Amino acid sequence: MPVVDRARGAQSNAIRAFSPITTAGMTSDFAPGAIVRHPNEPDWGDGMVQSAIGNRVTVNFEHAGKRMIDVSVIALQLVAHDERE
């Protein structure tokens, strides 16, 4: 059971570091490290997927920073290695 820091209401970093990491619920097409583009925002440039849980994909775009994208609404485009800008 995680230890809760009552002053902050959060798990202790020491306990969190030993918690198992699971990929349950990950969106398989958007694994961390995948390169994507937003179809409606070409000025954002290429983005690297940071995390993907369910329909929520967090992407760090070159010119727009970190954005959370709902892939049930926006169809992110996977970028092949040879298509990178």
C-alpha positions in Angstrom: 0.0 0.0 0.0 1.4 3.4 -1.0 2.5 5.8 1.7 0.6 9.1 1.6 2.3 12.3 2.6 -0.6 13.9 4.5 0.9 17.4 4.2 0.7 17.2 0.4 -1.9 14.5 -0.1 0.4 12.6 -2.5 2.3 9.4 -2.6 5.9 9.4 -1.3 8.4 9.6 -4.1 10.3 6.6 -2.5 7.2 4.4 -2.7 6.2 5.7 -6.2 9.6 4.8 -7.5 9.0 1.1 -6.7 5.4 1.0 -7.9 5.0 -1.3 -10.9 4.5 0.4 -14.3 1.7 -1.0 -16.4 0.8 -0.5 -20.1 -2.8 -1.4 -19.5 -5.1 1.0 -21.3 -2.3 2.3 -23.6 -3.3 3.2 -27.1 -1.1 0.8 -29.1 -0.7 3.0 -32.2 0.6 5.9 -30.1 3.3 4.3 -28.0 5.7 6.7 -26.1 8.4 7.8 -28.5 6.2 7.6 -31.6 6.4 10.7 -33.9 3.0 12.2 -34.9 1.5 15.3 -36.6 -1.7 17.1 -35.8 -3.7 17.2 -39.1 -5.3 20.6 -38.3 -2.2 22.3 -36.9 0.7 21.9 -39.4 2.5 24.8 -37.8 3.0 22.7 -34.6 5.5 20.6 -36.4 6.3 17.0 -35.5 5.5 15.8 -32.0 6.8 13.0 -29.9 4.2 11.0 -27.9 4.9 11.2 -24.2 2.1 9.0 -23.0 -1.1 7.4 -24.3 -3.9 6.2 -22.0 -7.2 5.4 -23.5 -8.1 8.1 -26.0 -5.8 10.7 -24.4 -2.4 11.1 -26.0 0.1 13.6 -24.6 2.4 14.9 -27.3 5.4 17.3 -27.1 5.2 19.2 -30.4 8.3 21.1 -31.8 6.6 24.5 -32.0 3.6 24.2 -29.7 4.9 22.4 -26.6 3.1 19.7 -24.7 -0.5 19.1 -25.7 -3.1 16.5 -24.6 -5.0 15.2 -27.7 -8.2 13.2 -27.6 -7.7 10.8 -30.4 -11.4 10.0 -30.5 -11.8 13.5 -31.9 -8.5 14.3 -33.6 -6.9 11.6 -35.9 -3.2 12.1 -35.2 -1.0 11.1 -38.1 1.9 8.7 -37.4 5.1 9.9 -39.1 7.3 7.4 -40.8 11.0 7.8 -40.0 11.8 8.8 -43.6 9.0 11.5 -43.5 10.4 13.6 -40.6 10.9 17.3 -41.2 
